[in-house]
Amino acid sequence: MKKGVKRNLILTSTFCFLMALIILLPPAIGYGSSFATAEALQNGTRTRTLYSTDDNAYYKVNCKAGDTLDVWVTFNEGLGDSLELYIYDPSYVEFSSDIGGTSPIYLSNTITTAGFQYLNISRSAGTGDLSMTITINGATGDSIPGFGILAAVLGLIFSIGIIAILFRNRLRINL
């Protein structure tokens, strides 16, 4: 194989690998201000801040039917803040809420409709920036539906491209 062909193959492979890596990284954009802009979350614990300019934070969690979705939100209520937690199904119909306002807020529900379940954390009192710890358990859906298939398709396309380049270059050398 010629030196220039090897270099082009390495550059192309590196570019494709980096693009696939970037595409597969989950977005971390912060909470949304509506259902349409909700941040996708997975199981685990994370800290977020509800800013003083916002009264609502929207998140979405992908679940399969039959999952038991558990959501805890803890925050410092000593500052006069109180929060409410609402869970909506994929059709944006509210099916659970905790409007107690004191920390921690907790909801547990069995999911009947597969897809994104939406969380709305709503400020009912207080005005400053509020640090929250959100813990989610029981969601078994992908963070972004179809991402597993997308990764497989990208890997297949990448492999076919490399084989085609190698095969084309081998034909050139033999001719």
Secondary structure, 3 states (H helix, E strand, C coil): CCHHHHHHHHHHHHHHHHHHHHHHCCCCCCCECCHHHCEEECCEEEEEEECCCCCEEEEEEEECCCCEEEEEEEECHHHCCEEEEEEECCCCCEEEEEEEECCCEEEEEECCCCEEEEEEEEEEECCCCEEEEEEEECCCCCCCCCHHHHHHHHHHHHHHHHHHHHHHHHHHHHC
